[in-house]
Structure formats: C-alpha cells, structure tokens
Amino acid sequence: MTGRFDGTIPLLPVVAFVAAFAIVPAALLLATGTVGLGGLSGLVRLAADPLNRQALENSLLQGGASAAAAVAVGAPAGVFLGRYTFRGRSELLAVLIVPFLLPTLAVVLGVETIFGTGGVVSSVIPGTRVLGSGFGGIVAANVLYNAPVVTLLTAVGVESSSPALEETVATLGGGPFATFRDGWGRPAALGAAAGAVLTFLFSALAFAGPLLLCGAKCYTVEARIWSLDQVLLSPAAAAGLAVLLIGLLALPAAAYLALVARLRAARRSSDRPARPVPWGRPWVWPFAAATLVLGLSVAALLLAVLDAAARPAAPGAGEFSAFMQLFGPSVTSRLGVSTLAATANTVFFATVATALALLFAIATGFGLSARPGAARALRALVFAPLVVSPVVLSFALSQFWRPVFGGSSTVGVLILLAQATLAIPFALPAVEVALRRVPANLRESAQTLGQSPWPAYLDVELPLVRDGLVTAGLFAFALSFGEFTATYFLATPTFTTLPIELYRLEGVREPALAAAVAGLLVLVSLVAFLVIVRGGRRVEF
C-alpha cells in the first residue's frame, strides 16, 4: 500500500473473508443439498413435506404481518421526525437505535413480561394477552425490534426530499396535500418501503421468537433448518431446505439494496432547513402521537426487562437476588457451565469479532476512496450473509470449515468467524458514511507534501472520523454480544455465551435467572448506546 496505489488492493481482505467464510461455504452447502436430494425434483419433494411447507408458510406469514405492522407503527413517526425539528429530536432518534442493539432473546422476554400471563399490560387489558405468546407474540417481538428501523429509514426518506420543490409548490398555492404529493411523499414512501422489506427479511428469518413464544408449530424456515440438522440429524434435508430459503429471500434482499441505494443517492443531494412543528395544524397531531407511542414503547420494553431482572429469585428473597444466584454453583450444576465462563466467552467473541469488523472497515474505507464505484457491489457482498441467514451461515461453516480446522475443538474459531461475518455489514457503513464527510483535498494535500496514500489516510483522515470508528465498533460489539442464532447452532457447553445461557435457563424453567441474564445483556447494550450517542454520534446506513 505504500507503493503504487491501486484502490482494489484494500478491498481484497473483506472480499476474501466474506467469500471464504460465507459465500463459498454457503454455495457448496446449497450445491450439496441440491445434488443430495436429486436435483430440482428432490427440492420439490422437500418443499411438499407438510412440516417444511408449514415452515415456509410461517416465514411468509410472520414476515408479512410483521412488516405491515412495523410500517403502520413506524412510518408515521418517521414522517414526524424527518419533517420537523424540535427539542429532543436528536436524542429521540438516537434512542430508536436501542432495540436494534438488544439481543433478540431480551426483546422476546420483554414481550412476555409486558403481554404474557400476569404481564404489566395484560393484567390491566386482558385482551392484549394474545400478544404475549404464539403468533401474536412473535409479531409483537418483531415489531418492537424492527419498527424503529422503519422509522429511521422513513425519516431519511423525508429528509431526502427537495426543499426547493416544496417551496415551488407552496408558491403556486399548493396546500399540505399537494406538498406531500409532489414533494416529500415519494421519498417518504421509499424509506418506508425499505424498512418494510428489511422487517420482512428479519422476521422471515426469526429464530428465537418462534422457539420461545410458540414452539414447533410456528417454526420459520430458519428454525426448521436448525431442527432438521441438530434435532432430527438430517443434514441433507437441512441443506436442501436452505436452498429454498435462499430462493425465498433473494428477491426481497435485492429490493432492499436497491431501495437503500436510492435513499443514499437522494440524501447526498439534500440539505433540508430547520422546520419547527406547526402545532396549530391538527393533521400534525396523529404523527406526533405515533412518535410518542413508539418512544414510550421502546422505554417500556427496556423497563420491563430491567424490572423482571430486579425481581426476587424466589419468594422471600431480596431484590436483585437472581443476579447473585447467577454466579453461584446452582447455575453451574444445572447448565454445566458457570455464568462467569459464559460472560468471558461472550466478551471474548464480541471483542475479537468487533476488531475484525473494524479492521476490514478501515481498509475498505481506504479502497472506496479511490474506487467509489465499487461501493454498491461491496455492500451487496457483505449484506449477503444476512440473507443467507445466521443458521445457514453456521451450518455452512460447520460443514465446510470444521473438518479443515480440526473438528469440534475448534468450535470457538467458527463462532468468531460467524459473529465477525454478521458484524461487518453494520460496521462498514458507519465508517464509510463518516469518511464520506472528510474533504478529499486533505489527503491530496498530504500526498502533495510527499506522503504516500496509505500513511496519508492513517494520519490525516482516520483521526477526523474517530466518532465514526467508535460508533461502528460499539455497534458491532453490541450486536455480537447479544448474537444468539448463529452461536447457538455451533456452540458446545465449553463455548456457551450469555444469550445461550438465557435460552437454556428458560428451558429448565428458571425464569428469574433468565430475566437476570437478559437484564445483564440489556445493561451492556445500553452502555454501548450511551457511548455511541455521547457527543452527538449517530449510526447511519
């Protein structure tokens, strides 16, 4: 890199990593599954299996219902936050990141605490118990997890609209509806559509929710693949079903990437003026109310988990007694691993995965400055593991790399690779967005003074995007810290993490201890969030 600069070279590490530990193993797994089942006819027979067909239907139904509900909840709030400026707006936008940082198991536990039997809301409004378990509970968890993402993407769309066009419409006598129709309506719909597609993808791949809230009758394809391989010991059928899963999600994934690319292009060309809330116009009130409801829902979710964690472990015990028991011998005897060891595993995996993701993001930022045209293809590449799905990713790593690395003793390496691969799509955009704001002439000036490109990048540009690096690192750490799906597929007792301990405690009917683990995970996520927003940092995609 200190010699003749070629923008392709810095992009090779992340391309090689994702290809070696996600794309190639997944492709080989899919090819093996297709051949092992006898080609297309075998896949058709596999899809015709009643349980597999039910899993496919569950993925479509849960994904579609969750996307519709998330848009209904999140899009009006996104319009309000994207359209108007008010005191506390930046803080509220930052708070909406929190659910996405939370482990999915913690969100599920929050839904059970709020809407389950004896829940905070269901005790007052009995009809809401339908949201505490089964299909209703799964959709509720998906909406609480994804509605803020819909809000943020809708707000980005609104902010991307042309102020000049709105002024022209107003000058010609157009009212609020005309301004919506001809000005900010289309970009708002674009952002809401991107949020809806992303919600569908995440909900169709839901794993923890169906397992805890409903059981086998609500399994998505993701959960069914896990069951075929880990429970029914039928890896060939699991690999074949993975082929159907990729086919199911390929089109929505392509649609999401196309929508986000349009949002990025529009956002770069827009500079919206501050616009105070016109409280005197009644049509603004429903949007403000939707924003308030969403903010209160996020706060209620966090408080519900923390309150459950603080409750006594048994009648007569003091508050926070469950935290004390977590690190006692009873948990070790029940699960075969201590909470201290699970915590150490969780911190180690998250730290190393974050370091890898950051190193790739830094090198990639250097390469994209010379080859900005490669950004779209690179984003599609690093986004691919999310479409492949965490379970299929872990399945492919297990089938392809475990024999190469030396068997079950190398499970820890596979967990690191899986978590790093899933963290890269979230670390890279934060660094890329931060670097895009650095004037290009700074590096050019350094090169004019005799510095070669790589040292100029390290000495001049990276110090200016420290906030972006902190944001990317903490975001990747929080996501890896709470990662459950891929880790659960691979983990052995020696490599148990806190999310897996939470799930196993739920399985052995220790709800108080499980709530304590969830509270610990939430506290770590909140610390990461507070550091991210300190000084006005915000995650951007």
C-alpha positions as CSV (number, residue, x, y, z in Angstrom):
1,M,0.0,0.0,0.0
2,T,3.0,2.4,0.4
3,G,4.0,1.8,-3.2
4,R,1.9,2.4,-6.3
5,F,-1.7,2.8,-5.1
6,D,-4.4,0.6,-6.5
7,G,-7.8,1.0,-4.9
8,T,-8.6,-2.6,-5.5
9,I,-6.0,-3.9,-3.1
10,P,-7.5,-2.6,0.2
11,L,-10.9,-4.1,-0.8
12,L,-9.5,-7.6,-1.2
13,P,-9.3,-8.5,2.6
14,V,-13.0,-8.1,3.2
15,V,-14.0,-9.6,-0.1
16,A,-11.7,-12.7,0.6
17,F,-13.0,-13.0,4.2
18,V,-16.7,-12.9,3.3
19,A,-16.2,-15.2,0.3
20,A,-14.1,-17.7,2.2
21,F,-16.3,-17.9,5.3
22,A,-19.8,-17.1,4.0
23,I,-20.3,-17.2,0.2
24,V,-18.2,-20.2,-0.8
25,P,-19.3,-22.5,2.2
26,A,-22.9,-21.5,1.6
27,A,-22.7,-22.1,-2.1
28,L,-21.1,-25.5,-1.5
29,L,-23.7,-26.4,1.1
30,L,-26.5,-25.4,-1.3
31,A,-24.9,-27.4,-4.1
32,T,-24.5,-30.4,-1.9
33,G,-28.1,-30.1,-0.7
34,T,-29.4,-29.9,-4.3
35,V,-27.3,-32.8,-5.5
36,G,-28.0,-34.9,-2.4
37,L,-31.8,-34.6,-2.9
38,G,-31.6,-35.5,-6.6
39,G,-31.8,-32.0,-8.1
40,L,-34.9,-30.0,-8.8
41,S,-37.3,-32.9,-8.3
42,G,-35.8,-33.6,-4.9
43,L,-36.3,-29.9,-3.9
44,V,-39.9,-30.1,-5.0
45,R,-40.4,-33.2,-2.8
46,L,-38.7,-31.5,0.1
47,A,-41.0,-28.4,-0.3
48,A,-44.0,-30.7,-0.4
49,D,-43.2,-32.2,3.1
50,P,-46.0,-30.9,5.4
51,L,-43.7,-29.6,8.1
52,N,-41.4,-27.9,5.6
53,R,-44.4,-26.4,3.8
54,Q,-45.7,-25.2,7.2
55,A,-42.3,-23.6,7.9
56,L,-42.3,-21.8,4.6
57,E,-45.9,-20.5,5.2
58,N,-44.9,-19.4,8.7
59,S,-41.9,-17.4,7.3
60,L,-44.1,-15.7,4.8
61,L,-47.0,-15.0,7.2
62,Q,-44.9,-13.9,10.1
63,G,-42.7,-11.8,7.8
64,G,-45.6,-10.2,6.0
65,A,-47.7,-9.4,9.1
66,S,-44.6,-8.1,11.0
67,A,-43.7,-5.8,8.0
68,A,-47.2,-4.4,7.7
69,A,-47.5,-3.8,11.5
70,A,-44.0,-2.2,11.7
71,V,-44.8,0.2,8.8
72,A,-48.1,1.1,10.5
73,V,-46.3,1.9,13.7
74,G,-43.0,3.2,12.5
75,A,-43.8,5.2,9.3
76,P,-45.9,8.0,10.8
77,A,-43.2,8.5,13.5
78,G,-40.6,8.6,10.7
79,V,-42.6,11.3,8.9
80,F,-42.8,13.4,12.0
81,L,-39.1,13.0,12.9
82,G,-37.9,13.6,9.3
83,R,-40.2,16.5,8.6
84,Y,-39.8,18.6,11.8
85,T,-37.2,20.0,14.2
86,F,-38.0,20.2,17.9
87,R,-36.1,20.0,21.2
88,G,-35.0,16.5,22.0
89,R,-35.3,15.2,18.4
90,S,-31.7,14.1,18.1
91,E,-31.9,12.3,21.4
92,L,-35.2,10.5,20.3
93,L,-33.6,9.5,17.0
94,A,-30.7,8.0,19.0
95,V,-33.0,6.2,21.4
96,L,-34.7,4.5,18.5
97,I,-31.4,2.7,17.8
98,V,-31.6,0.9,21.2
99,P,-34.0,-2.0,20.2
100,F,-31.7,-2.9,17.3
101,L,-28.8,-3.2,19.7
102,L,-30.7,-5.5,22.1
103,P,-30.4,-9.3,21.9
104,T,-33.5,-10.8,20.3
105,L,-33.9,-13.0,23.3
106,A,-34.2,-9.9,25.6
107,V,-36.9,-8.5,23.3
108,V,-38.8,-11.8,23.5
109,L,-38.5,-11.7,27.3
110,G,-39.7,-8.1,27.3
111,V,-42.8,-9.1,25.2
112,E,-43.6,-11.9,27.7
113,T,-43.2,-9.5,30.7
114,I,-45.5,-6.9,29.1
115,F,-48.1,-9.1,27.5
116,G,-47.7,-12.6,28.9
117,T,-49.6,-14.2,31.8
118,G,-49.5,-11.7,34.7
119,G,-47.8,-9.1,32.4
120,V,-47.7,-5.4,33.1
121,V,-50.2,-4.6,30.3
122,S,-52.1,-7.8,30.0
123,S,-53.1,-7.6,33.7
124,V,-54.8,-4.4,33.0
125,I,-56.1,-5.1,29.5
126,P,-56.7,-8.9,29.3
127,G,-57.3,-8.8,25.5
128,T,-53.6,-8.0,25.0
129,R,-52.6,-11.5,26.2
130,V,-52.7,-12.5,22.6
131,L,-49.5,-10.5,22.1
132,G,-47.7,-12.5,24.8
133,S,-47.3,-15.8,23.1
134,G,-48.0,-17.7,19.8
135,F,-48.3,-15.9,16.5
136,G,-49.3,-12.6,18.2
137,G,-46.3,-12.7,20.5
138,I,-43.9,-13.4,17.5
139,V,-45.3,-10.4,15.6
140,A,-45.2,-8.2,18.7
141,A,-41.5,-9.0,19.2
142,N,-40.7,-8.5,15.5
143,V,-42.5,-5.1,15.5
144,L,-40.7,-3.9,18.7
145,Y,-37.4,-4.9,17.2
146,N,-38.0,-3.5,13.7
147,A,-40.5,-0.6,13.9
148,P,-37.7,1.8,14.9
149,V,-35.7,0.8,11.8
150,V,-38.8,1.6,9.7
151,T,-39.0,5.0,11.5
152,L,-35.3,5.8,10.8
153,L,-35.5,4.9,7.2
154,T,-38.7,6.8,6.7
155,A,-37.1,9.8,8.3
156,V,-34.1,9.5,6.0
157,G,-36.5,9.4,3.0
158,V,-38.4,12.6,4.2
159,E,-35.1,14.4,4.8
160,S,-34.0,13.4,1.2
161,S,-36.9,15.4,-0.4
162,S,-36.2,18.6,-2.2
163,P,-36.8,21.8,-0.2
164,A,-36.8,23.9,-3.4
165,L,-39.6,21.7,-4.9
166,E,-41.7,22.2,-1.8
167,E,-41.2,26.0,-1.9
168,T,-42.3,26.0,-5.6
169,V,-45.5,24.0,-4.7
170,A,-46.2,26.4,-1.9
171,T,-45.6,29.5,-4.2
172,L,-48.1,28.1,-6.7
173,G,-50.7,27.9,-4.0
174,G,-50.4,24.2,-3.1
175,G,-51.6,23.1,0.3
176,P,-50.3,20.4,2.6
177,F,-51.6,17.6,0.5
178,A,-50.0,19.0,-2.7
179,T,-46.7,19.4,-0.8
180,F,-47.0,15.8,0.3
181,R,-47.9,14.5,-3.2
182,D,-45.3,16.5,-5.2
183,G,-42.6,17.0,-2.6
184,W,-41.8,14.7,0.3
185,G,-44.4,11.9,-0.2
186,R,-42.4,9.7,-2.6
187,P,-39.1,9.7,-0.8
188,A,-41.0,9.0,2.5
189,A,-42.7,6.0,0.8
190,L,-39.3,4.9,-0.5
191,G,-37.9,4.9,3.1
192,A,-40.9,3.2,4.5
193,A,-40.7,0.5,1.7
194,A,-37.0,-0.1,2.5
195,G,-38.0,-0.5,6.2
196,A,-40.8,-2.9,5.3
197,V,-38.6,-5.1,3.2
198,L,-35.9,-5.2,5.9
199,T,-38.5,-6.0,8.5
200,F,-39.8,-8.8,6.3
201,L,-36.3,-10.3,5.9
202,F,-35.5,-10.2,9.6
203,S,-38.9,-11.5,10.6
204,A,-39.0,-14.3,8.0
205,L,-35.6,-15.4,9.4
206,A,-36.8,-15.1,13.0
207,F,-35.4,-17.9,15.2
208,A,-35.6,-17.0,18.9
209,G,-39.2,-15.7,18.9
210,P,-40.7,-18.9,17.4
211,L,-38.7,-21.1,19.7
212,L,-39.6,-19.4,22.9
213,L,-43.1,-17.9,22.2
214,C,-44.8,-20.7,20.2
215,G,-42.8,-23.8,19.6
216,A,-42.6,-26.2,16.6
217,K,-45.9,-25.2,15.1
218,C,-44.6,-21.6,14.4
219,Y,-41.1,-22.6,13.2
220,T,-39.8,-20.4,10.4
221,V,-37.6,-22.0,7.7
222,E,-34.6,-20.9,9.7
223,A,-35.8,-22.8,12.8
224,R,-36.8,-25.8,10.7
225,I,-33.3,-26.0,9.2
226,W,-31.9,-26.0,12.7
227,S,-34.3,-28.7,13.8
228,L,-33.5,-30.9,10.8
229,D,-29.8,-30.7,11.4
230,Q,-29.5,-30.5,15.2
231,V,-32.5,-32.4,16.4
232,L,-33.5,-34.8,13.7
233,L,-29.9,-35.4,12.5
234,S,-30.8,-35.0,8.8
235,P,-28.2,-32.6,7.4
236,A,-29.1,-33.4,3.7
237,A,-32.7,-32.3,4.2
238,A,-31.5,-29.2,6.1
239,A,-29.1,-28.3,3.3
240,G,-31.9,-28.7,0.7
241,L,-34.3,-26.6,2.8
242,A,-31.5,-23.9,2.9
243,V,-31.7,-23.8,-0.9
244,L,-35.4,-23.0,-0.7
245,L,-34.7,-20.3,2.0
246,I,-32.2,-18.5,-0.2
247,G,-34.6,-18.6,-3.1
248,L,-37.3,-17.2,-0.9
249,L,-35.3,-14.2,0.3
250,A,-33.2,-13.4,-2.8
251,L,-35.8,-11.0,-4.3
252,P,-36.6,-9.1,-1.1
253,A,-32.9,-8.7,-0.4
254,A,-32.2,-7.3,-3.9
255,A,-35.2,-5.0,-3.5
256,Y,-33.9,-3.7,-0.1
257,L,-30.4,-3.0,-1.5
258,A,-31.9,-1.1,-4.5
259,L,-34.2,1.0,-2.2
260,V,-31.3,1.9,0.1
261,A,-29.1,2.8,-2.8
262,R,-31.8,5.3,-4.0
263,L,-32.1,6.7,-0.4
264,R,-28.3,7.2,-0.3
265,A,-28.2,9.0,-3.6
266,A,-31.1,11.3,-2.6
267,R,-29.6,12.0,0.8
268,R,-26.3,13.2,-0.6
269,S,-28.0,15.8,-2.7
270,S,-30.3,17.2,0.0
271,D,-29.8,19.8,2.7
272,R,-33.1,20.4,4.5
273,P,-33.7,23.6,6.5
274,A,-34.9,23.5,10.1
275,R,-38.7,23.2,10.2
276,P,-40.5,23.8,13.6
277,V,-43.6,21.7,14.4
278,P,-46.8,23.6,13.3
279,W,-48.8,22.6,16.4
280,G,-51.7,24.8,15.2
281,R,-52.5,22.4,12.4
282,P,-54.5,19.3,13.7
283,W,-53.3,17.0,11.0
284,V,-49.8,17.1,12.6
285,W,-51.1,15.6,15.9
286,P,-51.6,12.0,14.8
287,F,-47.9,11.9,13.6
288,A,-46.7,13.4,16.9
289,A,-48.9,10.9,18.8
290,A,-47.4,8.0,16.8
291,T,-43.9,9.2,17.6
292,L,-44.7,9.5,21.3
293,V,-46.2,5.9,21.3
294,L,-43.1,4.5,19.6
295,G,-40.8,6.2,22.1
296,L,-42.8,5.0,25.1
297,S,-42.9,1.5,23.7
298,V,-39.1,1.4,23.5
299,A,-38.9,2.7,27.0
300,A,-41.5,0.2,28.2
301,L,-39.6,-2.7,26.6
302,L,-36.3,-1.7,28.4
303,L,-38.0,-1.1,31.7
304,A,-39.9,-4.4,31.5
305,V,-36.7,-6.4,31.1
306,L,-34.8,-4.5,33.8
307,D,-37.8,-4.8,36.2
308,A,-38.0,-8.5,35.6
309,A,-34.3,-8.8,36.2
310,A,-34.6,-7.0,39.6
311,R,-37.4,-9.2,40.9
312,P,-36.6,-11.7,43.7
313,A,-35.4,-15.1,42.6
314,A,-37.8,-16.8,45.0
315,P,-40.5,-15.7,47.5
316,G,-38.9,-14.0,50.4
317,A,-35.6,-13.3,48.6
318,G,-34.5,-9.8,48.2
319,E,-34.4,-7.7,45.0
320,F,-31.6,-8.5,42.6
321,S,-31.2,-11.9,44.3
322,A,-31.3,-13.5,40.9
323,F,-28.1,-11.7,39.9
324,M,-26.4,-13.1,43.0
325,Q,-27.6,-16.7,42.1
326,L,-26.4,-16.3,38.6
327,F,-22.8,-16.5,39.7
328,G,-23.4,-19.3,42.3
329,P,-22.8,-23.0,42.0
330,S,-26.5,-23.9,41.3
331,V,-26.4,-22.5,37.7
332,T,-23.1,-24.3,37.0
333,S,-24.7,-27.6,38.2
334,R,-27.9,-27.1,36.1
335,L,-26.2,-26.0,32.9
336,G,-22.7,-27.5,33.1
337,V,-21.1,-24.1,32.7
338,S,-20.7,-21.1,35.0
339,T,-22.1,-17.7,34.3
340,L,-18.6,-16.3,34.7
341,A,-17.3,-18.5,32.0
342,A,-20.3,-17.7,29.8
343,T,-19.6,-14.0,30.3
344,A,-15.9,-14.4,29.5
345,N,-16.8,-16.3,26.3
346,T,-19.3,-13.6,25.3
347,V,-16.9,-10.7,25.9
348,F,-14.1,-12.5,24.1
349,F,-16.1,-13.4,21.0
350,A,-17.7,-10.0,20.7
351,T,-14.3,-8.2,21.2
352,V,-12.5,-10.2,18.5
353,A,-15.4,-10.1,16.1
354,T,-15.6,-6.3,16.5
355,A,-11.8,-5.9,16.0
356,L,-12.0,-7.9,12.8
357,A,-15.0,-6.0,11.5
358,L,-13.3,-2.7,12.3
359,L,-10.0,-3.7,10.6
360,F,-12.0,-4.6,7.4
361,A,-14.0,-1.4,7.6
362,I,-10.8,0.7,7.9
363,A,-9.1,-1.0,4.9
364,T,-12.3,-0.9,2.9
365,G,-12.8,2.9,3.5
366,F,-9.3,3.4,2.1
367,G,-10.1,1.4,-1.0
368,L,-13.5,3.0,-1.6
369,S,-12.0,6.5,-1.6
370,A,-10.2,5.5,-4.8
371,R,-12.9,3.3,-6.2
372,P,-16.2,4.7,-5.1
373,G,-18.0,2.9,-7.9
374,A,-17.3,-0.4,-6.2
375,A,-19.3,0.6,-3.1
376,R,-22.7,-0.8,-4.3
377,A,-21.2,-4.2,-5.2
378,L,-19.3,-4.4,-2.0
379,R,-22.4,-3.5,0.1
380,A,-24.3,-6.4,-1.7
381,L,-21.4,-8.8,-0.9
382,V,-21.2,-8.0,2.8
383,F,-25.0,-8.0,3.1
384,A,-25.2,-11.4,1.6
385,P,-24.6,-13.3,4.9
386,L,-27.7,-11.7,6.4
387,V,-29.7,-13.1,3.5
388,V,-28.0,-16.5,3.7
389,S,-29.3,-16.3,7.3
390,P,-27.3,-16.9,10.5
391,V,-28.4,-20.6,10.8
392,V,-27.4,-21.4,7.2
393,L,-24.1,-19.5,7.7
394,S,-23.3,-21.5,10.8
395,F,-24.4,-24.7,9.1
396,A,-22.2,-24.0,6.1
397,L,-19.2,-23.1,8.3
398,S,-19.7,-26.3,10.3
399,Q,-19.9,-28.5,7.2
400,F,-17.0,-26.9,5.3
401,W,-14.5,-25.5,7.8
402,R,-14.8,-27.6,10.9
403,P,-13.1,-30.6,9.3
404,V,-10.4,-28.3,7.9
405,F,-9.7,-26.7,11.2
406,G,-9.6,-30.0,13.1
407,G,-13.0,-31.0,14.4
408,S,-15.2,-30.0,17.4
409,S,-12.3,-28.5,19.4
410,T,-12.2,-25.5,17.0
411,V,-15.9,-24.5,17.6
412,G,-14.7,-21.3,19.1
413,V,-13.0,-20.3,15.9
414,L,-16.2,-20.9,13.9
415,I,-18.2,-18.8,16.3
416,L,-15.7,-16.0,15.9
417,L,-15.9,-16.2,12.1
418,A,-19.7,-16.3,12.2
419,Q,-20.0,-13.3,14.5
420,A,-17.4,-11.3,12.6
421,T,-19.2,-12.0,9.3
422,L,-22.5,-10.8,10.7
423,A,-20.9,-7.7,12.3
424,I,-19.2,-6.5,9.1
425,P,-22.5,-5.3,7.3
426,F,-23.1,-2.9,10.3
427,A,-19.5,-1.7,11.0
428,L,-18.7,-0.9,7.4
429,P,-21.5,1.6,6.6
430,A,-20.7,3.7,9.8
431,V,-17.1,4.1,8.8
432,E,-18.0,4.7,5.1
433,V,-20.5,7.5,6.0
434,A,-18.0,9.2,8.3
435,L,-15.2,9.1,5.7
436,R,-17.6,10.5,3.0
437,R,-17.8,13.7,5.0
438,V,-14.0,14.2,5.0
439,P,-12.9,16.7,2.2
440,A,-10.9,14.8,-0.5
441,N,-8.4,17.6,-0.7
442,L,-6.9,16.8,2.7
443,R,-5.4,13.5,1.5
444,E,-4.4,15.2,-1.7
445,S,-2.6,17.9,0.2
446,A,-0.7,15.3,2.3
447,Q,0.3,13.5,-0.9
448,T,1.5,16.7,-2.4
449,L,3.7,17.2,0.6
450,G,5.3,13.8,-0.1
451,Q,3.2,11.3,1.9
452,S,2.2,8.1,0.2
453,P,-1.6,7.3,0.1
454,W,-1.8,4.8,3.0
455,P,0.1,6.9,5.6
456,A,-1.8,9.9,4.4
457,Y,-5.1,8.0,5.1
458,L,-4.0,6.9,8.5
459,D,-2.5,10.2,9.6
460,V,-5.0,12.7,8.1
461,E,-8.4,11.1,7.5
462,L,-8.9,8.4,10.2
463,P,-8.3,10.9,13.1
464,L,-11.1,13.0,11.7
465,V,-13.6,10.1,11.7
466,R,-12.9,8.9,15.3
467,D,-16.6,9.2,16.2
468,G,-17.5,7.0,13.2
469,L,-15.0,4.4,14.3
470,V,-16.3,4.4,17.8
471,T,-19.9,4.1,16.5
472,A,-19.0,1.2,14.2
473,G,-17.1,-0.6,16.9
474,L,-19.6,-0.3,19.6
475,F,-22.5,-1.1,17.3
476,A,-20.7,-4.3,16.1
477,F,-19.8,-5.1,19.7
478,A,-23.4,-4.8,21.0
479,L,-24.7,-6.9,18.1
480,S,-22.1,-9.6,18.6
481,F,-22.5,-9.5,22.4
482,G,-26.2,-10.4,22.0
483,E,-25.9,-12.7,19.0
484,F,-27.8,-15.9,19.5
485,T,-28.9,-17.7,16.4
486,A,-25.5,-18.4,14.7
487,T,-23.8,-19.1,18.0
488,Y,-26.5,-21.4,19.3
489,F,-26.1,-23.6,16.1
490,L,-22.4,-24.0,16.7
491,A,-21.8,-23.8,20.5
492,T,-20.8,-26.6,22.8
493,P,-21.0,-26.3,26.7
494,T,-17.4,-25.1,26.7
495,F,-18.3,-22.2,24.4
496,T,-21.6,-21.2,25.9
497,T,-22.4,-17.4,25.8
498,L,-24.8,-15.4,27.8
499,P,-27.6,-15.4,25.2
500,I,-27.3,-19.2,25.1
501,E,-27.4,-19.4,28.9
502,L,-30.5,-17.3,28.9
503,Y,-32.2,-19.7,26.5
504,R,-31.2,-22.7,28.4
505,L,-32.3,-21.2,31.7
506,E,-35.7,-20.6,30.1
507,G,-35.7,-24.3,29.0
508,V,-35.0,-25.6,32.6
509,R,-37.8,-23.3,33.9
510,E,-35.7,-20.7,35.7
511,P,-37.5,-17.6,34.6
512,A,-36.0,-15.4,37.3
513,L,-32.4,-16.3,36.4
514,A,-33.2,-16.0,32.7
515,A,-34.5,-12.5,33.4
516,A,-31.3,-11.6,35.2
517,V,-29.2,-12.7,32.2
518,A,-31.5,-10.6,30.0
519,G,-31.1,-7.6,32.3
520,L,-27.3,-8.0,32.1
521,L,-27.4,-8.1,28.3
522,V,-29.6,-5.0,28.2
523,L,-27.3,-3.1,30.5
524,V,-24.3,-3.8,28.3
525,S,-26.3,-2.7,25.2
526,L,-27.4,0.5,27.0
527,V,-23.8,1.3,27.9
528,A,-22.8,0.8,24.3
529,F,-25.7,3.1,23.2
530,L,-24.8,5.8,25.7
531,V,-21.2,5.9,24.4
532,I,-22.4,6.0,20.8
533,V,-24.7,9.0,21.4
534,R,-22.2,10.9,23.5
535,G,-21.2,13.9,21.6
536,G,-23.9,13.5,19.1
537,R,-22.8,10.3,17.5
538,R,-25.4,8.5,15.4
539,V,-25.4,5.3,13.4
540,E,-26.2,5.8,9.8
541,F,-26.8,3.4,6.9
